[in-house]
Amino acid sequence: MTRRFFRGCGRAFGLARRFTGNLLFAAFLIVLGIMLFSGPTVRVVPDGSALVIRPQGAIVEQQAQVSPLAPFLGDSNVAAETQLRDLVDALLRGAEDERIALVVLDLNDLNSASPAHLEALATALAKVKAAGKEIIAAGDFYSQPQYYLASFADAVYMHPLGQVLLQGYGAYQSYFLAALDKLKVKVHVFRVGTYKEAVEPFTRNDMSPEAREANQALVGELWDAYTSIINANRRLDAGAIDDYVANFPEHLERVGGDMARLALEAGLVDELLTRDEVRARLIAKVGEAEDDFKHIDHRDYLHATASLPLPSTGGDIGVIVAAGVIQMGEAPRGSTGADTLTAMIRAARLDPTIRAAVLRVDSPGGSAFASELIRQELELFQLSGKPLVVSMAGAAASGGYWISATADEIWASPTTITGSIGIFGILPTFEDSLAAVGISRDGVGSTPLAGAMDPFGGMTDATSRIVQANVENGYARFLNLVARGRDMLPADVDGVGQGRVWTGKQAHERGLVDHLGGLDAALAAAAARAGLIDYEVRYLEKPLSARDQLFAQIIENLGFEANSGLLPSVIGALQRGTELLASLNDPCAPVSDVRTLQGSLRPTEPAAQT
């Protein structure tokens, strides 16, 4: 009897489970169908409204491609990013749109931006002002990149409990030599170049004098550019911002610790207003809609003003973005894979409608071999008779400069981080670590090179000579291709190379960059070289897969934003764990890196590794 009872309970439970599962699946299909066929929300631009520019996270050249399930899973590990060209396009369209009365800068969610990206936005803001439209910045606080953009506004409002936090630019990193010594790990470094700082964390416990000299010159140049713009925009005396930062404790004590009052008295903001007071000011200017001032977010504005591209009578200029670390193989958007990028370049070469190309570089470097594969494909593009112009964004250093070196023209912003013409290799060995715990290693080989690259067997003289010769050959190749591309002597390139990083302005003075200017200037140069007057700009990017397109359409139709909850957090953690385990199988992880340092994005002496 008992067995029959439990058997019946089991059957009932199984039936209920299957019924619930089928019901949930049917509900999912119904919701999916509604989202797919209901169509996206219609965006309308109200007459006389404010265009709200609201960047989130980091401003980037190309948004990284993330899992299409990320918004549903609430993956907190996905960093927010805003594409630079979306902000620029919205500002330029708004400047010419009679329905837009003014522009509001809501910068509270902006985390970081390279100085070069800030310059590009400044140019777009200047065009808004030239069109006779008012710009208002309203924020709770202002970080360094936030305040740079806010300074272009006609009025800067800040919350009475807010602050303007300016710290300057810095270059700091951790050094591991002492820790490696304690672990008895030997790090064998092979490099060419006095200033190749990327290896120093493994060979020193502090910054070398050469790296200190180069970094101080770099951050000083960037800070001078920043302060000169702020002083001019806010009509402050020369040196006012330097005094504000250098004597911040004394100034703050003078106003009783009130940071908002200090910013007001220093002329950095115009008024201290609460959020409700800001809203009332804006309602008075553009009117009210749904208990708020009449406005449209820049993302909705881009959708509302999007139009199908018209075929040009002259031809197209293709823009190819090389963003992130340069690596072998395929790579999603936001990274530069040699196979992915060379396929795009090859397609542009074979496309008769593409008459010229602009390579937009925002990369700290990476694999030397991958960089050369890309550069060779770019050279084939040029040999086909089509002009190639490089436009450097936030960074085009080391491998980023390698792929740029032989272009017909190189354009950079004054604050672009470029150069770092050098190469290095790093091989750690662990023979002493093993010996310390009683493990020895022995064996035989058919040649002296058998087991030469064994990290547990130590570094042989033959291995050391092989790697050093390879590094020196790579540096010689780097010098020669730069000399050929920029019409310089190899000795002159060596004089400005040696792994040293330069700003775009410094690189221009030394012949590594042809012209100073943004993407628009590079596009105009490419058009002139191709003899184009009427042309369309076409971004050439890796297409989304069918699955990604499906999820993108669902998210678009739903207007979905990332949420949080128990299930998303659990699934997200599992997904991140599997991604971490998968990454451990990559034996060739690039050593290049870009780090956020006090509000600025800059490379830590990245290298085109061997």
N, C-alpha and C positions, 0 to 999 in steps of 0.2 A: 504493500500500500504506500509506504513512504517513498519507495523508488519511483512508483508511478506518479506520485505527487510532484517530486522534483523533476521528473522527465517532462511533465506537463508544464511546470514553471519554466523550464529551459526552452521548450518550444514557444511558449508565450513571449518570453523575453526576446528570442530570436526574431519572432514575427514583428514585435514592437520595434526592434532595432532596424529591421529591413524597411518597415513602413516609415519610420522617422527619417532614415537615410534617403529613401526615395522622395519623401516630402520635401526635405531640405534641398535635394538636387533639383526637383521641379521648381521650387521657389527661386533657386539660383538662376535657372534658365529663364524664368519669367522676368526677373530683375534685369538679367543680361540683355534680353530682348528689348525691354523698355528703354534701357540706356542706349542701346545701339540704334534703335529706330525712332526714338523721340527727337533726335537731332540736338545739336548744341544750342546753348542759350544764346539768344539773339542779343548782341551788344549794340547799344545806340549811344551816340555821342550827343549829349544835350547841348543845345545852343547856349553860348555864354558860360560854359562850365570851366572848371579847373582841371588841368591834367596833373594827376598825382604820380610823381616818380618815386617808386618805393622799392629800391633794390633790397635783396635779401641775401645774407651770407656773404660770400666772396664774389667780387666782380671778376669774371673770367672771359677768356677769348672764346672758348668753346665749352659748353656744359658737358660734364662727364656723363656718360651713359650708365645709368643704374638699372637694377632689376625692375621690370615693369610691375612687379608685385610690391615694390617698396612703399608706395603710398598706402596700399591696403594693409601692409604688415606693420606700419608705423615704425619703420627701421630708423632708430635714432642715430645710427652710425653713418647715415647718408648726409653729407654736408650740404647745406643750402648753397646754391650758386645762382648768379644772375649773369646772363650773357651780355657782354658789353654792347654788341651791336643792337640788341633789343632796346637798351636804354637810349642809345644814340639815335636809332630810327624813330623812336617815339618822340624825342625832343625835336628832331628835324621836321617830322610831320606836323607836330603841334605848332611849330613856329609859323607854318604856312596855312594852318587850318583856322578859318574865321570862326569856327564854333568854339575854339579854345580861347578863353579870355586871359588866363594866367596859368603859370606852372607852380605847383607846390612840391617842394622837396621834403619827403618824409624819409629820413635817413636812419631812423632808430634801429632798423634790422640790418644795416650794412656793417659787416664785420671787418672786411679787409679789401684792399685794392692796391695794385701796383701803382707807383707814381705815373707810369706811362698811361695806364688806363684812366687815371684821374685827369691827365692832360687831355685825353680824347673826349671825355665828358665835358671838360671845361670849354673846349672848342664848340661843342654842341650847345652848351648853355649860352655862350657868347652870341650864337646865331639866334637864339630865342630872344635875347635882349635887343639885338639889332633889328628884329622884326617888331619891336615896340611893345613886347609883352612883359608883364611884371613877373618876377620870380620871387617866391616867398619860401624861406626855409623854416620849418617848425620841428623842434625836437625836444625830447626830455633831457638828453645829454648829447655832447658832441665829442666823438673820438677824433683822432688825428685825420684819418681819411674822410670821415663825415664832415669835419669842419672845413676841409679844403673845398669841398663842393658847396657847402653852405655859404662860404665867403663870396660866392658869385651871385648870391641872391640880393635883391633890392632891400629886403628886410629879413633879419634873422631873429626868430623868436625862440626862447628857451624857457623851460619850466623853472619856477622860482627855487626849486630844490636841485636843479641841474648843475652841470659843470662843463667847461671846455677843457678837455684833457689833452694837452700837447706834450709829447715826450721827446721828440726828435727821432732820428733813425739810429739803429744800433746793429752790431754784428757780434753775436755771442754764440758759442757752442760748447759742448762738453768734451773733455779730453780723457782718454781711457788708458794711457800708458801705464800708470801706476797700478790700475786694476788688472791690466793684462799681465804685468810682471808678477803680481800675486797669484794669478791663475797659471803662471808659467806658459803663457801663449806667446809665441814669437810671430810678429807681423813683419813680413818682408815687403818693403815698398820699392817700387821701381818707377821712376818718374823722370821727366824732362821739364824743367821750368822752375824758376826760383819761387814763383808765387802760387804754385798749385796747392792750395790750402786744404783741399778735400782729404788729403792723407794725414794731415797733422793730428787729428784726434787719436790716431793709432800710433804715432811716433813721438808725441810730446805730451806734457802736462799743462802747457800754456800756449798762447798764440806766439808764433815766431815774429821777430822784428820785421821781416819782409811782409808777412800777412798783415801785421798791425799797420804798417805804412800804407799798403794798398787799401785796406778796409777803411782807415781813417779818411783817406782822400775820397773814397767812394761815398761814405755816409755824409761827409762834409759837403760834397757837391750836391747831393740830393736835398740836404737840409737847406742849403742856400737857395736852391730853386723853390722849395716849399715856402720859406719865409718871405721871399721877395714877392711871390704871388699874393700871399695873405696881406702883407703890408700894403700892397698896391690896391687890392680889392676893398680893403676896409679903410683906406686912406689914413694909414698909420705912419708914424715916423719910421725911418729906416732904423732897424735894430729893436723895434718895439716888441716883436715876437720873441727875439732872443732874450730880451730882458724879462719878459713874462715867464719864460720857461726857466732861465738860469736863476732867477730870484723868486721863484714861486713860493717857497716857504715864507719869506719875509712879506711878500705881497698878501699872502693869505692871512698871516697873523694880523696885518694892519686892518683887515676888514672883519676880524673876529671869526675867521674860519668859514665865512660865507662864500663858497665858490661861485655861486651864481652872481652875487653882487660884484665879485672880483672881475668876472668876465664882462659884466655890464660896464664897470668903470674903466676897464682896459679897452673898451670899444670893440670887443669881439662880438657882442650881440647888441641888438637894438632895443629889445624889450623883454621883460620877464613875464610870461603869461602862462596860466594854467591851460590844460587841454580844452576846457570849456570856453575859456576866453579866446583861444586861437580859433576854435570852431565858430564863435560868434563873429570874429573879425572876418573870417572867410565867407560866412553867410552874408555879411554886409557887402562884400565885394561881388559875389557871384550868385547869390540867392540860395534858397533852402530847397532840399529834396530829401524826403524820407528821414526827417529829423537830423540831417547832416547838411553840410554845404554841398552845393551841386558840383559833382566831380565825376571823373572816370579814372580808374586805375590804369597805369601804363600798359599792363598786359591786356586788359580788355580793350584798350584803345588800339593796340596793334591789331587785334582780331577785327575790330570794327572798321578799321581803315585798310585792311588787307585787300589787295586786288591781284588778279591774275597777271603775271608778267606778259607784257606785250612784246612780240618779236621785234628785235631791232633791225634796222635796215643795214647797219654796218657790220655787226658781229657782237659777240659776247666776250667779256673779260672774266675768266674763271678765277675765283679766290679759293685757294687751297690752304687750310689751316693745319699747321704743325704745332700742336699744343701738348704740353706735358713731357715726360721723360721719353727719350727716343730708345726704342727697343726692337729686337728682332721679332719677326712674325706678324700676326694680326693683332690689332688693338682696337678697342671701342672708341667712341668719341671722347675727347678729353685726354687721350693718350696718343702717342705717335708710334704706330707699328710700321716697320719698314715695308712689309708686304702690303698692308692696307694703303699706305700713302703712295707707294710706287704704282699701284693699280690705278689710283685716282689720277696721278700725273700722266700715266700712259693713256688713259681714256681721254684726258684733255688734249693730249698730243694728236690723237687719232680723230678727234671731233672737229669737223670742218667749221662748226659755228663758233668754236673757241679760237679767238684770234690772238690772245695774249693771256698771261696768267700773273697773278700776284700771289706769292707765297707769304702768308701771314704767320710769322714765327713767334711763338710764346713758349719757349722751351729752355730749360737749364742745361740740356745736353743728355748724354747717355752713351749708348754703345757706339764705338767708332766704326765698326763694321756696318751696323745698320745705317749710320749717318752717311757713309760712303755709298751704300746702295741707293739711298734717296737722292744724293747729289748726282750720281751717274744718270739716274732717270730724268732729273731736271735738266742735265746737260743734253740728253737726247731731245727733250722738248725744245731747247734752244736751237739745236742743230736742224730741227724741222722748219726753222724760219720764224718761229713764234717767240716774241719777246718775253723775258722772265724778269719780273721786278720783285724784290723782297721788301716786305714791310715788317719791321721788328716791333713787337708789342712790349710787354713787360720785361721779358728776358729773351735773349738769343745768344746764349753763352756756350762755349765749348762745342759740343756736337750741334747745338743750335746755330752757332756761327759756321761750323763746318758745312752744313747743308746750304748756307746762304752765300758762301764765299765766292762762287763763280757765277752769280747772277749778273744780268746786264746792269742792274742798278740796285743799290741797297739804301733804303730809307729807314730811319730810326727816330724815335722821339728823343728829346734831350735827356730824359731820365730813364731810357731803356738801359737794362743791364746786359752788356754784351762783352765780346772778347773772350777771355779765358782760353787763349790759344795754347794748349798744352795737352799732355796725355800722361796717363799713369796706369800702373797695375799694382794690385795688392794680393799677396798670397799668405794667409796665416798658416802656421804649422803648430802641431800639438804634441811633438815628441817629448818635451819636458813635462807637460801636463800628465801624460801617460806614465812617464817614469816616476813621477811623484807618488803615484798610487800603485807602483809595482808592476806596471805593464810595459813590456819591451816588445820590439817589433824587429823581425829579421826575415830574410828570404833571399831568393836568387832570381835573376832575370837573364834573358838571352842577350840583352845589350845594356850598356851603361844608362840608357834612358828609360829602361823598364822601371815603372814605379816612380819616375822622376817627379810626377805631380801628386804623389801621395801625401796628403796633409798630415798624416801621422808618422811619416818617415823622416821628416826634416828636409831642409833645403840643401840640395847638392850644388856644387860649384857650377856644374853643367847647366842645371836648371836656372840658376841665377843669371848666367851669361845669356841664355836663350831668351829669357823674359826681358832683360835689359836691352838686348839688341832689338827685340821686337818693339819695345816702347820707343827707342830712339828712331827706329825706322818710321814708326807712326807719326812721331813729331816732325820728322823731315818731310813726310808726305803732307802733313798739315801746313807747314810753312810754304811748301811749293805750290799747293793749290790756292792758298791765300794770295801768294805773290802773283800767280797767274791771273787770278780773278780780279784783283784790285790793282794790277799793273804796278807792282812794287818789286823790289829786290828781296830775295829770301832773308838776307842779313837785316834789312829794314823791318821785315815782319818779325824776325826774332827779337828785335829791339823793343817792339811793342807787344810781343807775345809773352813767352815765359810763364804762361798760365795766369797772367794778371787780368783782372776784371776791370772794365771801363764803363762809364756812363755813355749814353749815345752821343752826348756833346763831346766828351773826351775822345771817343772813337772817331768822330767826324774830324776832329783836329788832327788825328794821327793817320788818317787815310783809310781806316777800316770801314767807314760808312761814307757813302757818297753825299747824301742829303739828309737834313733834319726835317721831319714832317710826319704826319699821321697817315692813316690808311687812305684817306681821300687823295692826298698828294701822290701816293704810290699808284693808285688807280689812274689818276690823270697822266702820270708818267708812262704807265703801260699803254694807255690809249694813244698817247702821242707817238710812242715807238711803233705801234701797230698801224698808225695812220687813221685812227678811228675818231669820228666826231660824234656820231649817234651810236651808242652802245648800251648794253644791259650788263649789270654785274650779277654773276651767277655763282653762288657758293657751291662748291663741289664737296660733298660729304658722303661718308659711308651710309648707304640706305638702311633704314630700320628693317629688321626681320618682320615677317608676316605676324608673328606673335606679338612683337613689340608694337607694331602698328595697331593691332587689335586693342591692346591694353591702353595705348595712348588715346585711341578714339573713345574708349569707355570712360577714361578719366576726364577727357575733354568734355564729353556730353554730360557727365555727372557734375562737373565742377568740383572734383574730389580733391581734398587736401589730406595730408598725412594725419592719422589719428593715433591714439594710444589705447592700450588695453592689455589684459593679461595674455590673451592668445597672440596678438601681434608681437609682444615682447618676447614670448617663448620661441615662436617661430623665427623671429629676427635673430635671436641669440644663436639658435641652431644653424641658421644660414651663415652667420658670421664665422661660427666655429668651423664649418666645412670649408668656407673660403680660405680661412687661415691654414688649415691642414693642406689644402690644395696648393697654396703658395709655397709651402715648404719643399715641394718637389721641383721648384725652379732653381737649377744650379747656376744660373747666370743672372741673378738679380742685379739690376743696375745700381751703381753707387751714387748717381747724381741725385740731387735733392733740392727742393725749394722749401724754405721755412718762413713762417710768419714771424717777423721780428719787429715788435713795437709798432704795429700798424703798417708795416711795409712788407712787400713780397720781394725777396731777392735771393739769388742762388748762393749757396755756401761753396763757392769756388768749384762748380760742377765740372766733371771731366768727361771727355770722350774716351771711355775706358777701353782697354784692350781686351 
